[in-house]
Amino acid sequence: MKTMTGKELVRLLEKNGWEVIRIESSHHIMKKPGEKATLSIPVHTGKDIKPGLLNYFLKQAGLK
């Protein structure tokens, strides 16, 4: 699986209808209208999201 940074994941989710509802420290809290799930994406400069956590976010977002 390709790795990605938090910033790249936020962009991918935004393209799929998710919105940043607030930013708390280094985490972007995202919600999609009509979805129960709320995602807290860690956005740390230059660091990739580990594969297990990335899979979790993609599955929660319905992209996997």
N, C-alpha and C positions, 0 to 999 in steps of 0.2 A: 504494500500500500504506500502511496505517496504521502510524505509528511507535509504539514503546512503549519504556518505560524498562526497565532490567534487572530492577527489582523486579516490574514487571507481567509480564515474561516468565517470571520464576521462578514467580509465582502460576499462570500459564497452564500451565506444565509440570507443576506439582504437581497440578493438576486432571486431568492426563492420565497420572498414575501415576509421574512422576519424583520423586525424592527428593534433598534436599540431603544429601550425605554428609559434606561438610566445607566450611568457609569459609576461604579463604586470602586475607588482605588484603581487597581489595574484589571478589573473585571468589567466586561460589558454585559449587562443584563438584557436578554433579548426575549421577545414575545411575538407570537404570530396570531393575528386575529382568527378566532375560531379554534385555536389549539389550547389545550389545558397546560401543556408543558411550558416552563420558563427555563431558559438556558443561561448559565453564568459562564461566559467564555473568558478564560484568562488571556490577557493581551500583554505579554512580556516581550519587550524589544529583542528581536533576534533569536528568540527561543522557539523551537518547534513544540507543538502539542504532542505528547506521547501517544503512540498508536492506540492503546486501549481507551484512553480518554477521547481521542478523535472519533473512534468507532462509536462510542457512547453518544457523543453529540450528534453525529450523522444519523444514528438510529432514532434518537429522540426527535430529530427534525424531519424524519421521514425521507431522508435522502439515501438510505442504504437498503 
